[in-house]
Amino acid sequence: MDEAKDTLDCLGLYCPVPVLQLREKMDSLPLGATLEVFADDPAAEEDFKSWAKRTGQEIVDFKKDGAKMRWLIKKVSH
Protein backbone atom coordinates (compact mmCIF):
# COMPACT_ATOMS: atom_id res chain seq x y z
CA MET A 1 0.00 0.00 0.00
CA ASP A 2 1.14 3.55 -0.70
CA GLU A 3 2.52 5.44 2.27
CA ALA A 4 1.16 8.94 2.66
CA LYS A 5 3.72 11.69 2.14
CA ASP A 6 1.54 14.21 3.95
CA THR A 7 -1.77 14.50 5.81
CA LEU A 8 -4.61 16.98 5.36
CA ASP A 9 -7.11 17.31 8.22
CA CYS A 10 -10.44 18.72 7.02
CA LEU A 11 -12.46 17.51 10.01
CA GLY A 12 -15.06 20.09 11.02
CA LEU A 13 -14.81 21.95 7.69
CA TYR A 14 -17.72 22.19 5.27
CA CYS A 15 -18.19 22.51 1.52
CA PRO A 16 -16.41 23.93 -0.39
CA VAL A 17 -13.47 24.29 2.04
CA PRO A 18 -12.31 20.60 2.09
CA VAL A 19 -12.03 20.29 -1.70
CA LEU A 20 -10.34 23.71 -1.97
CA GLN A 21 -7.77 22.69 0.66
CA LEU A 22 -7.32 19.33 -1.09
CA ARG A 23 -6.58 21.05 -4.40
CA GLU A 24 -4.11 23.47 -2.80
CA LYS A 25 -2.30 20.71 -0.90
CA MET A 26 -2.08 18.39 -3.94
CA ASP A 27 -0.69 21.25 -6.06
CA SER A 28 2.21 21.55 -3.59
CA LEU A 29 3.11 17.83 -3.71
CA PRO A 30 5.47 16.18 -6.21
CA LEU A 31 4.16 13.77 -8.83
CA GLY A 32 3.79 10.27 -7.34
CA ALA A 33 3.19 11.52 -3.78
CA THR A 34 0.27 10.17 -1.77
CA LEU A 35 -1.82 12.40 0.48
CA GLU A 36 -3.87 11.13 3.44
CA VAL A 37 -7.04 13.20 3.89
CA PHE A 38 -9.57 13.19 6.74
CA ALA A 39 -13.00 14.82 6.46
CA ASP A 40 -16.44 14.55 8.02
CA ASP A 41 -18.47 16.77 5.69
CA PRO A 42 -21.01 14.48 3.94
CA ALA A 43 -20.48 16.42 0.68
CA ALA A 44 -16.74 15.67 0.73
CA GLU A 45 -17.21 12.06 -0.42
CA GLU A 46 -18.75 13.07 -3.76
CA ASP A 47 -16.68 16.28 -4.05
CA PHE A 48 -13.39 14.40 -3.69
CA LYS A 49 -14.44 11.69 -6.17
CA SER A 50 -15.41 14.21 -8.84
CA TRP A 51 -12.32 16.34 -8.17
CA ALA A 52 -10.04 13.29 -8.58
CA LYS A 53 -11.77 12.28 -11.81
CA ARG A 54 -11.64 15.81 -13.22
CA THR A 55 -7.96 16.36 -12.33
CA GLY A 56 -6.73 12.86 -13.17
CA GLN A 57 -5.63 11.94 -9.62
CA GLU A 58 -5.97 8.42 -8.20
CA ILE A 59 -7.98 7.57 -5.08
CA VAL A 60 -5.90 4.69 -3.76
CA ASP A 61 -8.02 3.97 -0.70
CA PHE A 62 -11.25 5.19 0.93
CA LYS A 63 -12.65 4.26 4.33
CA LYS A 64 -15.71 5.53 6.14
CA ASP A 65 -16.25 5.12 9.88
CA GLY A 66 -19.50 6.80 10.88
CA ALA A 67 -19.18 10.42 9.78
CA LYS A 68 -15.37 10.32 9.59
CA MET A 69 -13.88 9.55 6.19
CA ARG A 70 -10.28 8.84 5.19
CA TRP A 71 -8.79 8.92 1.70
CA LEU A 72 -5.39 8.12 0.27
CA ILE A 73 -5.03 10.12 -2.93
CA LYS A 74 -2.04 9.70 -5.22
CA LYS A 75 -0.86 12.56 -7.42
CA VAL A 76 -0.52 10.98 -10.86
CA SER A 77 -1.14 14.09 -12.96
CA HIS A 78 0.02 17.73 -12.90
C-alpha positions, 0 to 999 in steps of 0.5 A: 500500500502507498505510504502517505507523504503528507496528511490533510485534516479537514475535520469540522470543515464544510463545503467547499473548504475541504475540496479547496484545501485538497486542491491546494495541498495536492498542487504543492506535492510532487508527482507520485506523492500520496496524500492522506485526507480526513473529512467529516463533511457528507459532501466531501465524499462526492466532491473528492471523487469528482475532483479526482476524476476531473484532475486525473488523480488516483484515489488509492483507498477510501474508508468511512467510519460513521461520519469520519472519512479517510482517503489516500489520494495519489498525485498521478497528474500535474 
